[in-house]
Structures are given as structure tokens and as C-alpha cells.
């Protein structure tokens, strides 16, 4: 995995971050993580479409077209002979003197991408995992996939310190999402997930699950629900790139359902696996 994408060039990986890169100093940039299965990036077009939207939302003019990025990322997977893993890519507003306002228009954005080998999460998908509850202290534009992730990092670390796979976030009594994934609950045969507004990132895996549920004649309610409703759900699962679909069996000390992966969750896991 010694090759990386730097702007339009596939080159040997090395430290190329300028100390005054705005991504480094301000988190002034955007990113995507794309799963690779059997040597092929999954839902690459959807990820790049979201990247383009994020760029527009923070008024970042990318120097490379989406079509060119797609070609280069596919070349990067090939150059690194990646079979199973992820592509990480980010675009920053570029390197300029450290002032809060945007730099001059002639400052070039910086695009970097690399790959990492990573196995599929089949065991945790089949066996389930646990989560903790954490107050959502992030900003109010969680729909933009920016580099500003410190609140997510702190929440994930809390989960790790409690031996859990994820931290499920809530604003007051309303469940939003998790530190690095979306959250679904199942009650009386119907699915519930927070609407795709400014409080959550509209995950690519989340979108695909909703499409799969339509094909399976499973009703998905994109509406808010409370922490109490989550704890009393029949099933709970999280979804994210490469993590895919993971049943949550316990939240804090509260067992979800019968403490085993639910039938609807298992059905969705099976359908999602059919995509790759």
C-alpha cells in the first residue's frame, strides 16, 4: 500500500502535508471513505456525489472533476493491488498563510487519497456488538462530511473504553446517529432512523439499506425517536462503510430485544452482502 494519490498523480506515499494546509490547521476540507470488495470500490459514484455536495456546502472549488477523481481512485486501487479494504480521500482548501478567512482564489485545493487493507466485518455482523450512549456535542451541520471530527473521536474513545463498538449519540432525548455510523431501530416490524437533515450524515450505506428495505417490503420511517424508544426497540443496528450492518445487542447496560441479532437485521445483512 505504498502508492497514494496526490492531486492528479499516483506517487510513492510520503509526508506531503504543508504546516499551513488549511485541512491541517482548521479542518477546512472534506473527505470520503469508500469500501473496496474483491478489488472493486462499492458505490463509488454515490460517494463522489456526496463529496461534490460537501464541497459546495463549504464553498470549496475542487481543482479536479468528479469524473477524473473516479478514474484516479480506480487507478490507485489497482496500483496498490487492493482486494479488500478502504480508500480514504480528502480535499482541503489548500496551503496559505494562517488567517481564518478563505485564502486568495488562486490558492489550489489539495486532494490526497490512500488505500488500506481491511477485512470484512463478517463476525461482528453475525454475532452482534454493544454500544454506549453519549450526548451529541457536534456542530449543527453534520450533513457535511468535513474534516472536523474531534467530537466524533471523543465519543468513539468513550465507546472503546467501555468495550463497545460504537457510541450512539443523542441531542437531549432524541437519538441522532453514532460517532462513525448511522443508527436504525426496529419496532413491531418497522424500521426507524433519524431523517437525513442537518443533524446527521446521510450515510451511503444508510441510503442503500433504505433502498433494500423497499425491495423487501419493509417499511422505513425516517423520523426522530427518543433514547427510551431506542432502549425498548425490538432490534437495533448500525450501518457504515465497510462496517456494513452490525446488530447492537446491548446499549449501556440495557439489553435490546432478546439480546441476539434480530430477524429483520439478519435479513438486511444478507441482502447487503448480495451487493458484493
ZABA-24898 format. One line per 5 residues: number of its first residue (from 1); their letters; for each residue y, x, z of N, C-alpha, C, O, CB. Coordinates in steps of 0.1 Angstrom, whole numbers. Last residue first. Glycine has a CB too. Layout:
<rs>
NUM = a = Y,X,Z,Y,X,Z,Y,X,Z,Y,X,Z,Y,X,Z | ...
</rs>
This chain:
<rs>
276 = xxxxx = -74,-220,-31,-75,-206,-34,-90,-202,-35,-93,-190,-38,-68,-197,-24 | -75,-247,-25,-64,-242,-33,-66,-228,-38,-60,-224,-48,-50,-244,-26 | -93,-253,-6,-97,-255,-20,-87,-250,-30,-89,-250,-42,-100,-270,-23 | -81,-250,18,-89,-239,13,-93,-241,-2,-96,-231,-9,-102,-238,22 | -70,-276,20,-61,-264,17,-69,-252,12,-64,-245,3,-54,-260,30
271 = xxxxx = -93,-291,25,-85,-293,13,-76,-281,10,-75,-277,-2,-77,-306,14 | -100,-280,51,-110,-280,39,-102,-281,26,-105,-274,16,-120,-291,40 | -78,-287,66,-82,-273,64,-91,-272,52,-89,-262,44,-89,-268,77 | -80,-315,65,-68,-308,58,-71,-293,56,-68,-288,46,-56,-310,66 | -103,-319,80,-102,-324,66,-91,-317,58,-93,-313,46,-100,-339,65
266 = xxxxx = -95,-309,104,-106,-302,97,-106,-306,82,-109,-298,73,-119,-305,103 | -76,-329,111,-72,-315,109,-82,-307,101,-79,-300,92,-70,-308,122 | -93,-351,113,-82,-351,103,-78,-337,100,-76,-333,88,-70,-360,107 | -109,-343,135,-115,-346,122,-104,-346,111,-107,-341,100,-122,-359,122 | -97,-316,155,-99,-329,152,-104,-331,138,-103,-322,129,-86,-337,154
261 = xxxxx = -111,-290,176,-104,-294,163,-107,-308,159,-119,-312,159,-108,-284,152 | -110,-301,211,-116,-295,199,-109,-298,187,-101,-308,186,-131,-300,198 | -99,-316,231,-100,-301,233,-107,-294,222,-110,-282,223,-106,-297,246 | -96,-342,227,-108,-338,234,-110,-323,235,-120,-318,239,-120,-344,227 | -61,-341,228,-73,-348,224,-85,-345,233,-84,-345,245,-76,-346,210
256 = xxxxx = -51,-311,243,-48,-320,232,-61,-327,228,-71,-321,224,-42,-313,220 | -45,-303,276,-55,-303,266,-51,-314,256,-47,-325,259,-69,-306,271 | -19,-284,290,-23,-298,287,-33,-297,275,-29,-292,264,-11,-306,283 | -7,-261,298,-19,-264,305,-25,-278,301,-34,-283,308,-17,-264,320 | 5,-254,267,7,-250,281,-7,-253,288,-17,-248,284,19,-258,288
251 = xxxxx = -17,-271,248,-3,-268,248,1,-266,263,0,-275,271,6,-278,241 | -47,-268,230,-40,-269,243,-26,-264,242,-23,-254,235,-48,-261,254 | -55,-267,204,-63,-274,213,-57,-276,227,-61,-285,234,-76,-266,215 | -44,-268,172,-39,-265,185,-47,-273,195,-45,-286,195,-24,-266,187 | -57,-256,141,-57,-267,152,-52,-261,165,-56,-250,169,-71,-272,153
246 = xxxxx = -39,-243,114,-46,-240,127,-45,-251,137,-34,-255,141,-40,-227,133 | -36,-235,81,-37,-246,90,-45,-243,103,-57,-240,102,-43,-259,83 | -20,-206,73,-25,-218,67,-25,-230,77,-14,-234,81,-40,-216,62 | -13,-180,76,-20,-186,87,-27,-199,83,-37,-203,89,-10,-189,99 | -2,-179,50,-14,-170,53,-21,-175,66,-33,-173,67,-9,-156,55
241 = xxxxx = 25,-197,61,20,-189,51,9,-179,56,12,-173,66,31,-181,44 | 15,-224,83,24,-213,79,17,-205,68,5,-206,66,28,-204,91 | 12,-250,108,10,-245,94,20,-234,91,31,-235,94,11,-257,84 | -7,-264,135,5,-257,129,1,-253,115,-10,-251,112,9,-245,139 | -17,-296,150,-19,-283,142,-6,-277,138,4,-284,136,-29,-286,130
236 = xxxxx = -32,-319,171,-20,-311,168,-25,-299,160,-35,-293,163,-12,-307,181 | -45,-352,178,-46,-338,173,-33,-332,171,-23,-339,169,-54,-339,159 | -35,-372,194,-50,-371,192,-53,-357,187,-64,-351,191,-55,-382,183 | -9,-366,218,-14,-368,205,-29,-367,205,-35,-361,214,-8,-358,195 | 4,-361,242,-5,-372,242,-11,-375,228,-17,-386,226,1,-384,248
231 = xxxxx = 21,-341,235,11,-338,245,0,-349,246,-11,-346,250,17,-336,259 | 38,-354,217,30,-343,213,18,-341,222,7,-339,218,39,-330,212 | 51,-372,235,42,-377,224,33,-366,218,22,-369,215,51,-383,213 | 65,-354,250,55,-362,257,45,-368,246,33,-369,248,61,-374,265 | 83,-344,232,73,-335,238,61,-343,244,50,-339,243,79,-326,248
226 = xxxxx = 87,-368,205,90,-361,217,79,-352,222,68,-352,217,93,-371,228 | 97,-368,170,88,-372,181,90,-363,193,96,-352,192,73,-372,177 | 111,-377,139,111,-370,151,101,-376,161,99,-388,161,125,-369,157 | 93,-378,108,102,-384,118,101,-376,131,91,-369,133,99,-399,120 | 75,-384,84,84,-374,86,95,-379,95,106,-384,90,90,-368,72
221 = xxxxx = 43,-393,85,56,-398,89,65,-386,92,63,-379,102,54,-407,102 | 17,-397,62,25,-387,69,39,-393,72,46,-397,63,27,-374,60 | -15,-411,59,0,-413,60,6,-403,68,2,-399,79,2,-427,66 | -38,-402,35,-34,-400,49,-19,-402,50,-12,-395,43,-39,-386,54 | -50,-400,10,-46,-413,15,-44,-413,30,-47,-422,38,-57,-424,12
216 = xxxxx = -52,-376,-1,-63,-380,8,-61,-394,14,-69,-399,22,-65,-370,19 | -29,-373,-15,-41,-374,-23,-53,-379,-14,-62,-385,-20,-44,-360,-29 | -12,-371,7,-10,-382,-2,-23,-384,-10,-27,-395,-12,2,-379,-11 | -21,-346,18,-24,-359,25,-22,-371,17,-29,-381,18,-14,-359,37 | -12,-328,-1,-26,-330,0,-30,-343,8,-39,-350,5,-32,-318,8
211 = xxxxx = 16,-331,4,10,-334,-9,-5,-337,-8,-10,-347,-14,13,-323,-20 | 16,-320,30,21,-334,28,15,-339,14,11,-351,13,36,-335,28 | 8,-294,24,-1,-303,33,3,-317,31,-5,-326,30,1,-299,48 | 29,-285,10,16,-286,3,7,-295,11,0,-303,5,10,-272,1 | 49,-284,29,51,-292,17,37,-295,11,34,-306,7,60,-286,7
206 = xxxxx = 38,-264,47,41,-278,51,42,-287,39,36,-298,40,54,-278,59 | 39,-242,30,26,-247,34,27,-262,39,19,-270,36,19,-238,45 | 66,-239,30,59,-241,17,45,-247,20,40,-256,13,58,-228,9 | 87,-256,54,77,-246,50,70,-250,37,67,-261,34,66,-245,61 | 117,-259,60,108,-267,52,97,-258,46,99,-253,35,115,-276,41
201 = xxxxx = 127,-252,92,125,-246,79,114,-255,72,103,-257,77,120,-231,79 | 148,-276,110,135,-268,107,136,-262,94,144,-265,85,123,-278,108 | 173,-287,112,167,-282,124,153,-275,122,149,-268,131,164,-294,134 | 182,-298,89,187,-285,93,181,-279,105,183,-268,108,202,-286,95 | 152,-314,78,166,-313,79,170,-300,83,163,-290,82,172,-324,88
196 = xxxxx = 125,-328,73,130,-315,67,145,-315,66,151,-317,56,124,-312,53 | 113,-342,104,119,-343,90,125,-330,86,129,-322,94,129,-354,89 | 83,-332,120,98,-333,121,103,-334,106,99,-326,98,104,-321,128 | 55,-353,116,61,-340,115,76,-341,114,81,-351,108,56,-331,104 | 24,-369,119,38,-369,122,43,-355,122,37,-346,127,41,-376,136
191 = xxxxx = -2,-389,105,4,-376,108,19,-378,111,25,-387,105,1,-366,97 | -26,-413,118,-14,-410,110,-8,-397,115,-9,-393,127,-3,-421,111 | -47,-420,136,-50,-418,122,-38,-414,113,-40,-412,101,-56,-430,117 | -35,-420,161,-40,-432,155,-42,-431,140,-39,-440,133,-31,-444,159 | -17,-391,154,-19,-402,164,-23,-415,157,-17,-419,147,-5,-405,172
186 = xxxxx = -12,-357,151,-19,-369,146,-21,-379,157,-25,-375,168,-33,-365,141 | 15,-334,143,6,-341,153,0,-353,146,5,-359,136,14,-345,166 | 25,-302,132,21,-316,129,14,-321,141,7,-314,148,12,-317,116 | 50,-277,127,41,-284,137,38,-299,131,47,-306,127,47,-285,151 | 53,-245,111,57,-259,113,46,-266,122,35,-261,123,58,-266,99
181 = xxxxx = 61,-212,124,53,-222,117,58,-236,119,67,-238,127,38,-221,122 | 72,-195,142,70,-190,129,61,-199,121,53,-195,112,63,-176,129 | 77,-210,165,85,-198,162,84,-193,148,93,-187,143,81,-188,172 | 77,-245,153,73,-234,161,80,-221,157,88,-221,148,57,-232,161 | 99,-274,155,88,-266,148,83,-256,158,83,-258,170,93,-260,135
176 = xxxxx = 107,-297,174,112,-293,161,101,-286,152,95,-293,144,124,-284,162 | 106,-324,196,98,-312,190,104,-309,177,106,-319,169,83,-315,190 | 130,-334,219,125,-335,205,118,-323,201,124,-312,201,137,-339,196 | 142,-332,243,128,-337,243,122,-338,229,111,-342,228,129,-351,249 | 159,-303,237,158,-314,246,143,-319,246,134,-311,249,168,-325,243
171 = xxxxx = 141,-292,211,156,-293,215,157,-305,224,156,-317,219,165,-295,202 | 113,-270,211,119,-284,213,134,-283,217,138,-274,224,111,-292,224 | 86,-253,196,100,-254,200,104,-268,202,99,-277,195,109,-246,190 | 57,-236,205,62,-248,199,76,-251,205,78,-252,217,52,-260,202 | 45,-205,199,55,-212,208,60,-224,200,67,-223,190,66,-203,213
166 = xxxxx = 11,-195,193,24,-199,189,32,-205,201,27,-209,211,23,-209,178 | -12,-185,205,-10,-182,191,5,-185,187,10,-178,178,-19,-189,182 | -13,-171,238,-12,-182,229,-9,-177,215,-4,-166,213,-2,-193,233 | -10,-155,261,-23,-155,254,-24,-166,243,-35,-170,240,-34,-156,263 | 15,-153,271,6,-163,277,-7,-165,269,-14,-174,271,14,-177,277
161 = xxxxx = 26,-134,255,25,-131,269,16,-141,277,11,-138,287,38,-129,276 | 28,-148,231,19,-137,232,16,-134,247,4,-131,251,24,-125,225 | 49,-166,237,35,-171,234,25,-160,236,14,-163,242,35,-177,220 | 70,-149,241,65,-157,252,51,-162,250,43,-163,259,75,-168,254 | 71,-139,214,67,-130,225,63,-138,238,53,-134,244,78,-120,228
156 = xxxxx = 81,-162,201,68,-157,198,63,-148,209,51,-148,213,68,-149,185 | 107,-163,213,98,-174,215,83,-169,212,74,-172,220,101,-186,206 | 118,-139,204,117,-141,218,107,-152,221,99,-151,230,130,-144,224 | 117,-144,176,110,-132,181,108,-134,196,97,-132,201,118,-119,179 | 135,-165,174,121,-167,170,112,-156,176,101,-159,181,119,-167,155
151 = xxxxx = 159,-152,181,153,-163,189,139,-166,186,131,-169,195,162,-176,187 | 160,-133,159,158,-129,173,153,-140,182,144,-138,190,171,-123,178 | 164,-136,132,152,-142,137,150,-138,152,139,-140,157,140,-137,130 | 181,-136,104,185,-138,118,173,-144,126,172,-157,127,197,-146,120 | 176,-137,77,170,-125,85,173,-126,100,168,-118,108,176,-112,80
146 = xxxxx = 169,-171,68,177,-159,69,170,-148,77,159,-151,83,190,-162,75 | 163,-197,52,153,-186,57,161,-173,57,160,-165,48,141,-186,47 | 177,-226,64,179,-214,56,170,-203,61,170,-201,73,194,-210,56 | 171,-245,83,166,-248,69,168,-236,60,162,-236,49,173,-260,64 | 185,-240,105,172,-234,105,165,-237,91,154,-231,88,163,-240,116
141 = xxxxx = 212,-241,114,209,-241,100,195,-234,98,193,-225,91,219,-233,92 | 220,-239,141,218,-252,135,216,-252,120,217,-263,114,230,-261,139 | 201,-213,159,213,-219,154,210,-232,147,198,-237,146,220,-209,144 | 177,-217,187,182,-212,174,195,-219,170,199,-228,176,171,-213,164 | 164,-225,209,178,-220,211,183,-214,199,193,-207,199,177,-209,222
136 = xxxxx = 142,-247,221,147,-242,208,161,-238,209,170,-247,210,145,-253,197 | 120,-239,248,133,-245,243,138,-239,230,137,-226,229,144,-244,254 | 85,-241,243,97,-232,246,109,-240,240,109,-246,230,96,-218,239 | 51,-243,251,63,-250,248,75,-241,252,75,-235,263,64,-263,256 | 23,-226,236,32,-229,247,44,-236,242,47,-236,230,36,-215,254
131 = xxxxx = -11,-230,224,3,-228,222,11,-231,235,5,-236,245,9,-238,211 | -44,-220,211,-35,-226,221,-20,-223,218,-17,-213,211,-38,-221,235 | -67,-229,185,-60,-220,194,-51,-227,203,-51,-240,204,-51,-210,185 | -97,-232,164,-85,-236,171,-79,-226,180,-85,-215,182,-88,-249,179 | -119,-226,148,-121,-227,163,-109,-233,170,-111,-238,181,-124,-213,168
126 = xxxxx = -110,-225,122,-122,-233,125,-124,-235,140,-128,-246,144,-135,-225,120 | -88,-209,123,-87,-222,116,-99,-231,121,-97,-243,123,-87,-221,101 | -97,-186,134,-88,-194,142,-87,-208,136,-84,-218,143,-75,-187,144 | -114,-178,112,-119,-180,125,-110,-189,134,-115,-199,140,-121,-167,133 | -96,-175,90,-107,-185,90,-112,-188,104,-115,-200,107,-118,-180,81
121 = xxxxx = -72,-163,80,-74,-167,94,-85,-177,96,-83,-187,103,-60,-172,100 | -78,-135,58,-76,-149,61,-79,-153,75,-87,-146,82,-84,-158,51 | -63,-102,64,-74,-112,62,-70,-126,64,-60,-129,70,-86,-108,71 | -40,-83,47,-42,-92,58,-53,-101,55,-53,-108,45,-29,-99,62 | -20,-56,35,-33,-62,36,-35,-71,48,-31,-66,59,-44,-51,35
116 = xxxxx = 12,-61,23,4,-57,34,-9,-64,34,-10,-76,32,11,-60,48 | 39,-50,2,27,-58,5,20,-52,17,22,-41,21,18,-58,-8 | 75,-54,-2,63,-46,0,51,-55,2,53,-67,4,65,-36,12 | 108,-53,-14,96,-61,-12,85,-51,-10,84,-40,-16,93,-70,-24 | 144,-58,-16,132,-49,-14,120,-58,-11,121,-70,-7,135,-40,-1
111 = xxxxx = 176,-58,-30,163,-65,-29,152,-55,-27,150,-45,-34,160,-73,-43 | 209,-60,-23,198,-51,-22,185,-59,-20,184,-67,-11,199,-41,-10 | 239,-66,-42,229,-70,-33,217,-60,-33,215,-53,-43,224,-85,-36 | 268,-45,-46,255,-50,-51,245,-55,-40,244,-48,-30,248,-39,-60 | 301,-53,-47,290,-48,-38,277,-54,-43,276,-66,-44,293,-51,-23
106 = xxxxx = 321,-65,-61,313,-55,-68,303,-49,-59,296,-40,-64,323,-45,-74 | 334,-82,-43,325,-88,-52,316,-78,-60,305,-81,-64,332,-96,-62 | 335,-67,-10,341,-69,-23,330,-74,-33,318,-72,-31,347,-57,-29 | 318,-85,17,324,-73,10,329,-77,-3,328,-88,-8,313,-62,9 | 328,-112,39,320,-107,28,326,-94,22,339,-93,22,318,-118,17
101 = xxxxx = 337,-103,73,339,-110,61,330,-104,50,326,-92,51,353,-110,57 | 332,-83,93,324,-95,93,325,-103,80,316,-109,75,329,-104,104 | 326,-49,82,335,-60,85,328,-73,84,319,-74,76,348,-59,76 | 316,-19,76,312,-30,86,324,-38,90,332,-35,99,306,-24,98 | 314,-13,41,320,-10,54,318,-22,63,319,-33,59,335,-6,52
96 = xxxxx = 281,-20,27,296,-20,27,301,-17,40,294,-18,50,302,-33,21 | 253,-29,10,258,-20,19,273,-19,17,278,-17,5,252,-6,17 | 240,-64,7,243,-50,3,249,-42,13,251,-46,25,252,-51,-9 | 230,-88,15,243,-88,7,247,-74,3,257,-73,-4,254,-95,16 | 195,-86,8,206,-85,17,219,-85,8,218,-84,-4,206,-73,26
91 = xxxxx = 164,-101,5,176,-98,-3,188,-98,7,190,-108,14,179,-108,-14 | 129,-93,8,142,-98,13,153,-93,4,152,-83,-3,144,-92,28 | 94,-100,11,106,-96,3,118,-101,10,118,-111,16,105,-102,-11 | 60,-93,15,73,-96,22,84,-91,13,84,-80,8,73,-89,36 | 30,-107,6,41,-100,1,53,-103,10,55,-115,13,44,-104,-14
86 = xxxxx = -2,-102,22,10,-109,20,20,-100,12,18,-88,11,17,-112,34 | -37,-106,15,-26,-101,23,-14,-109,20,-14,-121,17,-24,-87,21 | -62,-93,-6,-59,-103,5,-48,-98,13,-48,-86,18,-72,-106,13 | -57,-74,-26,-66,-85,-29,-63,-96,-19,-62,-108,-23,-81,-81,-27 | -37,-51,-42,-38,-60,-31,-47,-72,-34,-44,-79,-44,-24,-65,-26
81 = xxxxx = -29,-28,-57,-43,-33,-57,-46,-42,-45,-57,-41,-39,-53,-21,-57 | -3,-21,-59,-9,-18,-46,-24,-23,-45,-30,-21,-35,-1,-25,-35 | 2,-31,-85,4,-16,-82,-3,-12,-69,-8,-1,-68,19,-13,-82 | -2,-59,-81,-11,-51,-90,-11,-36,-87,-21,-29,-86,-8,-53,-104 | 19,-65,-65,6,-68,-61,-4,-60,-68,-14,-54,-63,3,-83,-62
76 = xxxxx = 40,-57,-83,38,-50,-71,24,-52,-65,18,-43,-60,49,-54,-61 | 38,-75,-104,35,-61,-107,32,-53,-94,24,-44,-94,47,-55,-114 | 46,-98,-90,32,-97,-95,28,-83,-99,17,-79,-97,31,-106,-108 | 72,-90,-86,63,-92,-74,49,-92,-78,40,-87,-71,66,-105,-67 | 82,-89,-112,82,-77,-104,72,-78,-92,65,-69,-88,96,-73,-99
71 = xxxxx = 81,-116,-119,73,-106,-127,71,-94,-119,61,-88,-118,81,-103,-140 | 98,-128,-100,84,-132,-101,76,-121,-108,65,-118,-103,83,-145,-108 | 122,-115,-107,116,-113,-94,101,-117,-94,93,-109,-89,123,-121,-83 | 127,-127,-132,124,-113,-131,118,-109,-118,109,-101,-118,138,-105,-133 | 131,-154,-124,121,-150,-134,117,-136,-133,105,-132,-133,125,-154,-148
66 = xxxxx = 154,-151,-108,141,-156,-102,129,-152,-111,119,-148,-107,142,-171,-99 | 173,-121,-115,169,-135,-117,156,-138,-111,148,-129,-108,169,-138,-133 | 192,-101,-93,181,-103,-102,177,-117,-103,178,-125,-94,168,-95,-96 | 213,-103,-76,215,-95,-88,204,-96,-98,205,-92,-109,217,-80,-84 | 225,-132,-60,214,-123,-63,216,-116,-76,220,-122,-86,200,-130,-62
61 = xxxxx = 250,-140,-41,247,-139,-55,237,-128,-58,240,-116,-58,260,-136,-64 | 252,-161,-14,248,-147,-18,244,-148,-33,235,-156,-37,236,-143,-9 | 259,-183,2,268,-178,-8,265,-163,-12,274,-155,-13,283,-179,-3 | 239,-194,17,248,-184,24,257,-177,14,263,-166,17,239,-173,30 | 229,-212,-2,234,-217,11,242,-207,19,251,-211,26,222,-222,20
56 = xxxxx = 219,-196,-22,231,-204,-25,237,-209,-12,249,-210,-11,227,-216,-33 | 197,-184,-9,208,-176,-14,221,-184,-16,232,-180,-12,204,-169,-27 | 181,-206,-5,187,-199,7,199,-191,3,209,-190,10,176,-190,14 | 174,-212,-31,182,-222,-24,189,-215,-12,200,-217,-9,173,-233,-19 | 159,-189,-37,171,-192,-45,180,-202,-38,192,-200,-37,168,-198,-59
51 = xxxxx = 138,-193,-20,146,-181,-19,160,-183,-26,170,-180,-20,139,-169,-25 | 127,-216,-30,133,-217,-17,142,-205,-15,153,-206,-9,122,-217,-6 | 117,-205,-54,127,-216,-55,134,-217,-42,146,-220,-41,119,-229,-58 | 99,-187,-44,111,-182,-51,121,-193,-53,133,-190,-52,107,-176,-65 | 80,-205,-34,86,-195,-25,99,-190,-32,109,-189,-25,77,-184,-22
46 = xxxxx = 72,-218,-57,78,-226,-47,85,-216,-37,96,-220,-32,67,-234,-39 | 60,-197,-72,72,-204,-77,79,-211,-66,91,-211,-66,67,-214,-88 | 38,-190,-55,49,-181,-57,61,-188,-62,72,-185,-58,44,-170,-67 | 14,-202,-45,26,-210,-46,39,-201,-47,49,-203,-40,27,-218,-33 | 0,-171,-38,-2,-185,-37,12,-192,-37,20,-188,-28,-11,-189,-25
41 = xxxxx = -8,-143,-58,2,-149,-49,1,-164,-49,1,-170,-60,17,-145,-52 | -40,-130,-60,-30,-138,-67,-21,-144,-56,-25,-150,-46,-37,-150,-74 | -61,-116,-49,-53,-109,-58,-42,-117,-64,-34,-112,-73,-61,-103,-69 | -73,-135,-32,-81,-130,-43,-71,-124,-54,-73,-126,-66,-89,-141,-49 | -41,-143,-22,-55,-147,-21,-63,-143,-33,-59,-146,-44,-57,-162,-18
36 = xxxxx = -12,-138,-4,-20,-134,-16,-35,-136,-13,-40,-131,-3,-17,-118,-19 | 17,-155,6,3,-152,8,-3,-148,-5,0,-154,-16,-4,-164,14 | 49,-144,12,41,-151,3,26,-146,5,24,-134,5,45,-148,-12 | 80,-148,27,66,-142,29,57,-150,21,56,-163,22,62,-142,44 | 114,-140,22,102,-149,19,90,-141,23,90,-129,21,102,-154,5
31 = xxxxx = 149,-140,31,136,-134,29,126,-145,26,128,-157,28,132,-126,42 | 184,-129,32,173,-140,32,160,-133,29,159,-121,25,177,-150,21 | 213,-118,51,203,-118,40,193,-129,42,193,-136,51,197,-104,39 | 225,-104,75,232,-111,64,223,-110,51,226,-102,42,246,-105,61 | 221,-92,99,211,-102,94,216,-110,83,212,-121,81,207,-111,106
26 = xxxxx = 240,-72,103,244,-86,106,232,-96,104,234,-108,108,255,-90,97 | 228,-47,98,238,-49,108,241,-63,112,244,-66,124,250,-42,104 | 208,-51,77,205,-43,89,215,-46,101,210,-46,112,205,-28,85 | 222,-65,58,210,-71,64,206,-64,77,201,-70,86,198,-70,54 | 242,-48,52,245,-60,60,233,-67,65,234,-74,75,254,-69,51
21 = xxxxx = 240,-13,56,234,-25,49,237,-37,58,233,-37,69,219,-23,45 | 248,9,68,258,-1,67,253,-13,58,261,-21,53,271,4,61 | 226,26,67,230,22,80,241,10,79,242,3,89,236,34,88 | 203,17,42,216,23,45,220,17,59,219,6,61,226,20,34 | 169,21,38,179,13,44,192,21,47,191,30,55,173,6,56
16 = xxxxx = 147,34,28,158,33,19,170,24,25,179,20,17,153,27,6 | 120,53,35,132,47,42,144,46,32,150,57,29,135,55,54 | 95,44,10,102,54,19,114,47,25,117,35,22,106,67,12 | 70,41,-14,77,35,-2,83,46,6,76,56,10,67,26,6 | 76,47,-48,70,50,-36,78,45,-24,90,46,-24,68,66,-35
11 = xxxxx = 84,17,-68,85,31,-64,78,34,-52,73,25,-45,100,35,-63 | 96,-4,-92,84,-2,-83,84,13,-81,83,21,-90,71,-7,-90 | 129,-17,-94,120,-6,-96,108,-6,-87,110,-8,-75,127,8,-95 | 151,-33,-90,142,-36,-101,131,-26,-104,124,-26,-114,150,-38,-114 | 151,-31,-56,159,-37,-67,149,-40,-79,140,-48,-77,170,-28,-72
6 = xxxxx = 121,-19,-50,135,-17,-46,144,-20,-58,144,-13,-68,137,-2,-42 | 89,-26,-40,99,-30,-49,113,-27,-43,116,-32,-33,98,-45,-54 | 65,0,-33,73,-11,-29,83,-14,-41,85,-6,-50,81,-8,-16 | 33,15,-25,43,11,-35,52,0,-30,46,-9,-23,37,8,-49 | 13,19,-8,24,29,-8,34,26,-18,44,34,-20,19,43,-9
1 = x = -12,8,0,0,0,0,13,9,0,22,6,7,0,-9,12
</rs>
